[in-house]
Amino acid sequence: MARKGAVVVLSSLVDGISRGVDRVTGTVSAPFTDPVIRLGVTGLSRAGKTVFITSLVANLLDRGRMPQFQPAARGAIRAAYLQPQPDDTVPRFDYEAHLADLTARDPQWPESTRRISELRLSLKVQPGGLIGSVQGPRTVHVDIVDYPGEWLLDLSLLDKDFAGWSAEVLARIEDRPGGSDYLAELAGTDASARLDEPVAQRLARAYTAHLNAAREAGYSDCTPGRFMLPGDMEGSPVLTFAPLRAVERPGRHSLWREFERRFDSYKRNVVKPFFRDHFAKIDRQIVLVDVLGAIHAGPRAVEDLRRAMADILTAFRPGRNDVLSRLLMGRRIDRVLFAATKADHLHHEQHPRLTAITESLLREARDRAAFAGAEVRAMSIAALRATDEDRVTHDGAELAVVRGRLLGSDKRAAFHPGALPEDPAHLLAPARKGAEAWLDADYEVMRFAPLPLTLKPGEGPPHIRLDRAAQFLLGDRL
């Protein structure tokens, strides 16, 4: 037995050394092979991740609508093409099917992200300057990693224990959709009693129902995220726990102890593998945020979004991503873009206000990343433009509106969501104070369907500032 144990330990040691050598070798040899940029794309529910990736790839393949993307504007990109991704164990992002949905005669929004996926876009780039005059084009690979924002939120759990997480959740749950139902279920539960599996399952179902209701109502911080996207883990013990009221000296076989164990197992077996295998390998990151949706949901949803974005950025590994830092500290995210999506739901006159609100809303999160050496920017975009702009007269006043086809209908409608304030504090101050509703304004959200597209040769789908987003995320590396 002793010899067998020694063999296991030695094997583990050799495996660890081998992995370390592989990482260092890969890092050192990277400059002498085709450069690779790993771009992480995530966001919270309905922020438009699938549409963003589809439109980005289409506009990098056909660059006629990318004037602010400098490598395309100066003609440095000689060719762009899709090819097999390097990781055979990760599902491929179904670009062709999603593009077909958006460009059909009756276009439809593609299904939202429910799992991790990947796509490799290779660009043949002609270097500029003196080097470019004597060197031919080089190939740069852009590996786009798409993953649900709900998984990103889970990274904030790594620094929490079950007691702390339970206290945080129960402190805010009462005023959130479905929260009172869960609290009613919890009221008749004795956390110090011996584990009864039907009771555990009932609590987990009630808490999951609350998470889904909160997400549907526009709230952002809904952890654990896999409760809403369980996949093949549905019904497993690792997804069968919920927040509990604290008890003193819970017994070994109590409900509290078992939920505590399952919470730790969730972090160990679900969250950490995702961080290790995917998230920690990203170079550049874009976080898509439905700021308009949160504003429409009310002050509490806005404050919830602010807290969520501040929490999840603690899991980023921001900093300068050069060869030395990779050798000493591992791969680091050196650029992060927070993008407020659905800018096409506003007339362009309001876009600067949306950007200013986004910058203020994410100030704490941006400062954390920038402090560690990463370059951070906020922007308002629409990956696929689904509206046209117009002006109408209403009650004797001229309004700047957008027109689009209503989702689920053939009717076109003019829409004015309400004037966003010039000073973001007019939104963020009542949100921080816990106001139940906006006092002097009512912000509406309209759901538009994609418009039929007529694309000229060499043109990608119409967008708003997608070229600027691409320039920030990729331009310096091309």
TABELUR-V392191 format. One record per pair of residues at least 6 apart in sequence whose ideal C-beta (glycine too) atoms are under 8 Angstrom apart, sorted by the first residue. I is the first residue (numbers start at 1). J is the second residue. If there is no record, write none. Layout:
I:J ; I:J
This chain:
23:330 ; 24:327 ; 27:323 ; 27:326 ; 27:327 ; 28:323 ; 28:327 ; 30:36 ; 30:323 ; 31:323 ; 34:138 ; 34:139 ; 34:140 ; 34:141 ; 35:138 ; 35:140 ; 35:141 ; 35:477 ; 36:140 ; 36:141 ; 36:142 ; 36:143 ; 37:140 ; 37:141 ; 37:142 ; 37:143 ; 37:283 ; 37:284 ; 37:474 ; 37:477 ; 38:143 ; 38:145 ; 38:281 ; 38:282 ; 38:283 ; 38:284 ; 39:142 ; 39:143 ; 39:144 ; 39:145 ; 39:282 ; 39:283 ; 39:284 ; 39:285 ; 39:286 ; 39:473 ; 39:474 ; 40:145 ; 40:147 ; 40:279 ; 40:282 ; 40:284 ; 40:285 ; 40:286 ; 40:333 ; 41:49 ; 41:52 ; 41:53 ; 41:144 ; 41:145 ; 41:146 ; 41:147 ; 41:286 ; 41:288 ; 42:49 ; 42:146 ; 42:147 ; 42:148 ; 42:149 ; 42:151 ; 42:152 ; 42:285 ; 42:286 ; 42:287 ; 42:288 ; 43:49 ; 43:149 ; 43:286 ; 43:287 ; 43:288 ; 43:289 ; 43:290 ; 43:339 ; 43:341 ; 44:149 ; 44:150 ; 44:153 ; 44:220 ; 44:288 ; 44:289 ; 44:290 ; 44:305 ; 44:308 ; 45:112 ; 45:149 ; 45:150 ; 45:215 ; 45:290 ; 46:112 ; 46:290 ; 46:293 ; 47:149 ; 47:288 ; 47:289 ; 47:290 ; 47:341 ; 48:288 ; 48:290 ; 48:341 ; 48:342 ; 48:383 ; 49:112 ; 49:113 ; 49:146 ; 49:148 ; 49:149 ; 49:288 ; 50:98 ; 50:110 ; 50:111 ; 50:112 ; 50:113 ; 50:146 ; 51:98 ; 51:102 ; 51:109 ; 51:110 ; 51:383 ; 51:384 ; 52:286 ; 52:288 ; 52:339 ; 52:341 ; 52:383 ; 52:466 ; 53:93 ; 53:95 ; 53:98 ; 53:119 ; 53:144 ; 53:146 ; 54:95 ; 54:98 ; 54:99 ; 54:102 ; 54:110 ; 54:383 ; 54:384 ; 55:102 ; 55:383 ; 55:384 ; 55:460 ; 55:461 ; 55:463 ; 55:466 ; 56:144 ; 56:383 ; 56:466 ; 56:469 ; 56:470 ; 57:82 ; 57:95 ; 57:119 ; 57:121 ; 57:144 ; 58:99 ; 58:460 ; 58:461 ; 59:65 ; 59:66 ; 59:460 ; 59:461 ; 59:463 ; 59:466 ; 59:467 ; 59:470 ; 60:66 ; 60:72 ; 60:77 ; 60:80 ; 60:121 ; 60:123 ; 60:142 ; 60:460 ; 60:470 ; 61:80 ; 61:81 ; 61:82 ; 61:121 ; 61:460 ; 62:455 ; 62:457 ; 62:458 ; 62:459 ; 62:460 ; 63:69 ; 63:72 ; 63:77 ; 63:80 ; 63:458 ; 63:460 ; 64:456 ; 64:458 ; 64:459 ; 64:460 ; 65:459 ; 65:460 ; 65:461 ; 65:462 ; 65:463 ; 65:466 ; 65:467 ; 66:72 ; 66:73 ; 66:460 ; 66:466 ; 66:467 ; 66:470 ; 67:73 ; 67:467 ; 68:465 ; 68:467 ; 68:468 ; 68:471 ; 69:467 ; 69:468 ; 69:470 ; 69:471 ; 69:474 ; 69:475 ; 70:76 ; 70:471 ; 70:475 ; 71:77 ; 71:123 ; 71:125 ; 71:474 ; 71:475 ; 71:478 ; 72:467 ; 74:128 ; 75:126 ; 76:125 ; 76:126 ; 76:127 ; 76:128 ; 76:478 ; 77:123 ; 77:124 ; 77:125 ; 77:126 ; 77:478 ; 78:124 ; 78:125 ; 78:126 ; 78:137 ; 79:123 ; 79:124 ; 80:121 ; 80:122 ; 80:123 ; 80:124 ; 81:121 ; 81:122 ; 82:95 ; 82:119 ; 82:120 ; 82:121 ; 82:122 ; 83:120 ; 83:122 ; 84:120 ; 85:92 ; 85:118 ; 85:119 ; 85:120 ; 85:143 ; 86:120 ; 86:143 ; 87:118 ; 90:116 ; 90:117 ; 90:118 ; 90:278 ; 91:115 ; 91:116 ; 91:117 ; 91:118 ; 92:117 ; 92:118 ; 92:119 ; 93:117 ; 93:118 ; 93:119 ; 93:144 ; 93:146 ; 94:117 ; 95:119 ; 97:110 ; 98:110 ; 101:107 ; 101:108 ; 101:109 ; 101:110 ; 102:108 ; 102:109 ; 102:110 ; 102:384 ; 102:450 ; 102:453 ; 102:461 ; 103:453 ; 103:455 ; 103:461 ; 105:452 ; 106:452 ; 107:449 ; 107:450 ; 107:451 ; 107:452 ; 107:453 ; 108:449 ; 108:450 ; 109:407 ; 109:449 ; 109:450 ; 113:146 ; 113:147 ; 113:148 ; 113:149 ; 114:148 ; 114:229 ; 114:231 ; 115:147 ; 115:148 ; 115:229 ; 115:231 ; 116:145 ; 116:146 ; 116:147 ; 116:148 ; 116:151 ; 116:274 ; 116:278 ; 117:145 ; 117:146 ; 117:147 ; 118:143 ; 118:144 ; 118:145 ; 118:146 ; 119:143 ; 119:144 ; 119:146 ; 120:141 ; 120:142 ; 120:143 ; 120:144 ; 121:141 ; 121:142 ; 121:144 ; 122:139 ; 122:140 ; 122:141 ; 122:142 ; 123:139 ; 123:140 ; 123:141 ; 123:142 ; 123:478 ; 124:137 ; 124:138 ; 124:139 ; 125:137 ; 125:138 ; 125:139 ; 125:140 ; 125:478 ; 126:132 ; 126:136 ; 126:137 ; 127:135 ; 127:137 ; 127:138 ; 140:477 ; 140:478 ; 142:474 ; 145:278 ; 145:282 ; 147:274 ; 147:278 ; 147:279 ; 148:225 ; 148:229 ; 149:225 ; 149:287 ; 149:288 ; 150:222 ; 150:225 ; 150:226 ; 150:228 ; 150:229 ; 151:225 ; 151:226 ; 151:229 ; 151:274 ; 152:225 ; 152:279 ; 152:287 ; 152:312 ; 152:315 ; 153:220 ; 153:221 ; 153:222 ; 153:223 ; 153:225 ; 153:308 ; 153:311 ; 153:312 ; 154:223 ; 154:224 ; 154:225 ; 154:226 ; 154:270 ; 154:271 ; 154:274 ; 155:271 ; 155:274 ; 155:275 ; 155:279 ; 155:312 ; 155:314 ; 155:315 ; 156:223 ; 156:311 ; 156:312 ; 156:314 ; 156:315 ; 157:165 ; 157:223 ; 157:224 ; 157:266 ; 157:267 ; 157:271 ; 158:267 ; 158:271 ; 158:272 ; 158:275 ; 158:315 ; 159:314 ; 160:168 ; 161:260 ; 161:263 ; 162:259 ; 162:260 ; 162:263 ; 162:264 ; 163:246 ; 163:260 ; 165:223 ; 165:243 ; 165:263 ; 166:243 ; 166:244 ; 166:245 ; 166:246 ; 167:246 ; 169:223 ; 169:243 ; 170:183 ; 170:243 ; 170:245 ; 172:304 ; 173:179 ; 173:182 ; 173:183 ; 173:210 ; 173:243 ; 174:180 ; 174:183 ; 175:300 ; 176:210 ; 176:213 ; 176:214 ; 176:217 ; 176:219 ; 176:300 ; 177:210 ; 177:213 ; 177:214 ; 177:216 ; 177:217 ; 177:219 ; 178:209 ; 178:210 ; 178:211 ; 178:212 ; 178:213 ; 178:214 ; 179:210 ; 179:214 ; 181:206 ; 181:209 ; 181:210 ; 182:203 ; 182:206 ; 182:207 ; 182:209 ; 182:210 ; 182:242 ; 185:202 ; 185:203 ; 185:206 ; 186:203 ; 186:206 ; 186:242 ; 186:243 ; 186:244 ; 186:245 ; 189:199 ; 189:203 ; 189:244 ; 189:255 ; 190:255 ; 191:244 ; 191:245 ; 191:246 ; 191:247 ; 191:250 ; 191:254 ; 191:255 ; 191:256 ; 191:259 ; 192:247 ; 192:250 ; 192:251 ; 192:254 ; 192:255 ; 192:256 ; 193:254 ; 193:255 ; 194:251 ; 194:253 ; 194:254 ; 194:255 ; 195:253 ; 195:254 ; 195:255 ; 195:257 ; 195:258 ; 196:255 ; 199:255 ; 200:240 ; 200:241 ; 200:255 ; 200:258 ; 200:259 ; 201:240 ; 203:241 ; 203:242 ; 204:227 ; 204:239 ; 204:240 ; 204:241 ; 204:242 ; 206:242 ; 207:227 ; 207:242 ; 207:243 ; 208:227 ; 208:228 ; 211:222 ; 211:227 ; 211:228 ; 212:228 ; 214:222 ; 215:222 ; 215:228 ; 217:297 ; 217:301 ; 218:290 ; 218:293 ; 218:294 ; 218:296 ; 218:297 ; 218:298 ; 218:301 ; 219:297 ; 219:300 ; 219:301 ; 219:304 ; 220:294 ; 220:301 ; 220:304 ; 220:305 ; 220:308 ; 220:309 ; 221:304 ; 221:305 ; 221:307 ; 221:308 ; 221:311 ; 222:228 ; 224:239 ; 224:266 ; 224:270 ; 226:233 ; 226:239 ; 226:266 ; 226:270 ; 227:239 ; 230:239 ; 233:239 ; 233:270 ; 237:262 ; 237:265 ; 238:262 ; 238:265 ; 238:266 ; 238:269 ; 238:270 ; 239:266 ; 240:262 ; 241:258 ; 241:259 ; 241:262 ; 241:263 ; 241:266 ; 242:259 ; 244:255 ; 244:256 ; 244:259 ; 247:254 ; 247:256 ; 250:256 ; 250:257 ; 251:257 ; 275:315 ; 279:315 ; 280:317 ; 280:330 ; 280:331 ; 281:331 ; 282:331 ; 282:333 ; 283:321 ; 283:331 ; 283:333 ; 283:334 ; 283:335 ; 284:333 ; 284:334 ; 284:335 ; 284:336 ; 284:337 ; 284:473 ; 284:474 ; 285:316 ; 285:333 ; 285:335 ; 285:336 ; 285:337 ; 286:336 ; 286:337 ; 286:338 ; 286:339 ; 286:469 ; 286:473 ; 287:309 ; 287:336 ; 287:337 ; 287:338 ; 287:339 ; 288:339 ; 288:341 ; 289:305 ; 289:309 ; 289:338 ; 289:339 ; 289:340 ; 289:341 ; 289:358 ; 289:361 ; 289:362 ; 290:340 ; 290:341 ; 290:342 ; 291:305 ; 291:340 ; 291:341 ; 291:354 ; 291:357 ; 291:358 ; 291:361 ; 292:340 ; 292:342 ; 292:345 ; 292:346 ; 292:354 ; 292:417 ; 292:443 ; 292:445 ; 293:301 ; 293:342 ; 293:445 ; 294:301 ; 294:302 ; 294:304 ; 294:305 ; 295:301 ; 295:302 ; 295:357 ; 295:420 ; 295:427 ; 295:443 ; 296:417 ; 296:443 ; 296:444 ; 296:445 ; 298:436 ; 298:437 ; 298:438 ; 299:427 ; 299:430 ; 299:431 ; 299:433 ; 299:434 ; 299:435 ; 299:436 ; 299:437 ; 299:438 ; 300:431 ; 300:434 ; 300:435 ; 300:436 ; 302:361 ; 302:427 ; 302:428 ; 302:431 ; 303:431 ; 303:432 ; 303:434 ; 305:361 ; 306:361 ; 306:362 ; 306:364 ; 306:428 ; 306:431 ; 306:432 ; 309:338 ; 309:361 ; 309:362 ; 309:364 ; 309:365 ; 310:362 ; 310:364 ; 310:365 ; 310:368 ; 312:365 ; 313:336 ; 313:365 ; 313:368 ; 313:369 ; 314:368 ; 316:333 ; 316:336 ; 316:369 ; 316:374 ; 317:330 ; 317:331 ; 317:332 ; 317:333 ; 318:332 ; 318:333 ; 318:334 ; 318:336 ; 318:368 ; 318:369 ; 318:370 ; 318:372 ; 318:373 ; 318:374 ; 318:376 ; 319:325 ; 319:329 ; 319:332 ; 319:333 ; 319:334 ; 319:372 ; 319:373 ; 319:374 ; 320:332 ; 320:334 ; 320:373 ; 320:374 ; 321:331 ; 321:332 ; 321:333 ; 321:334 ; 325:332 ; 326:332 ; 332:373 ; 332:374 ; 333:369 ; 333:374 ; 334:373 ; 334:374 ; 334:375 ; 335:374 ; 335:375 ; 335:376 ; 335:377 ; 335:472 ; 335:473 ; 336:366 ; 336:369 ; 336:374 ; 336:375 ; 336:376 ; 336:377 ; 337:376 ; 337:377 ; 337:378 ; 337:379 ; 337:469 ; 337:472 ; 337:473 ; 338:358 ; 338:362 ; 338:365 ; 338:366 ; 338:376 ; 338:377 ; 338:378 ; 338:379 ; 339:378 ; 339:379 ; 339:380 ; 339:381 ; 339:469 ; 340:354 ; 340:355 ; 340:357 ; 340:358 ; 340:378 ; 340:379 ; 340:380 ; 340:381 ; 341:381 ; 341:382 ; 341:383 ; 342:382 ; 343:351 ; 343:354 ; 343:380 ; 343:381 ; 343:382 ; 343:464 ; 343:465 ; 344:382 ; 344:385 ; 344:386 ; 344:387 ; 344:402 ; 344:404 ; 344:448 ; 344:464 ; 345:382 ; 345:387 ; 345:402 ; 345:415 ; 345:417 ; 345:445 ; 345:446 ; 345:448 ; 346:354 ; 346:402 ; 346:417 ; 346:420 ; 347:389 ; 347:400 ; 347:401 ; 347:402 ; 347:416 ; 348:389 ; 348:464 ; 349:400 ; 350:400 ; 350:419 ; 350:420 ; 351:380 ; 351:464 ; 353:420 ; 353:421 ; 353:422 ; 354:380 ; 354:420 ; 355:378 ; 355:379 ; 355:380 ; 356:422 ; 356:424 ; 357:420 ; 357:421 ; 357:424 ; 357:427 ; 357:428 ; 358:378 ; 358:379 ; 358:380 ; 359:366 ; 359:378 ; 359:424 ; 360:424 ; 360:425 ; 360:428 ; 361:424 ; 361:428 ; 362:378 ; 366:376 ; 366:378 ; 369:376 ; 370:376 ; 377:472 ; 379:465 ; 379:468 ; 379:469 ; 379:472 ; 380:464 ; 380:465 ; 381:463 ; 381:464 ; 381:465 ; 381:466 ; 381:468 ; 381:469 ; 382:463 ; 382:464 ; 382:465 ; 382:466 ; 383:463 ; 383:466 ; 384:450 ; 384:461 ; 384:462 ; 384:463 ; 385:451 ; 385:461 ; 385:462 ; 385:463 ; 385:464 ; 386:404 ; 386:405 ; 386:448 ; 386:449 ; 386:450 ; 386:451 ; 387:402 ; 387:403 ; 387:404 ; 387:415 ; 387:448 ; 387:451 ; 388:402 ; 388:403 ; 388:404 ; 389:400 ; 389:401 ; 389:402 ; 389:403 ; 390:400 ; 390:401 ; 390:402 ; 390:403 ; 390:414 ; 391:398 ; 391:399 ; 391:400 ; 391:401 ; 392:398 ; 392:399 ; 392:401 ; 392:414 ; 392:416 ; 393:399 ; 394:416 ; 399:416 ; 400:416 ; 401:414 ; 401:415 ; 401:416 ; 402:414 ; 402:415 ; 403:412 ; 403:413 ; 403:414 ; 403:415 ; 404:412 ; 404:413 ; 404:415 ; 404:446 ; 404:448 ; 404:449 ; 404:451 ; 405:411 ; 405:412 ; 405:448 ; 405:449 ; 405:450 ; 405:451 ; 406:412 ; 406:413 ; 406:446 ; 406:447 ; 406:448 ; 406:449 ; 407:447 ; 407:448 ; 407:449 ; 408:449 ; 409:449 ; 413:446 ; 415:444 ; 415:446 ; 417:443 ; 417:444 ; 417:445 ; 417:446 ; 418:441 ; 418:442 ; 418:443 ; 418:444 ; 419:441 ; 420:427 ; 420:443 ; 421:427 ; 421:441 ; 427:438 ; 430:438 ; 430:439 ; 453:461 ; 453:462 ; 455:461
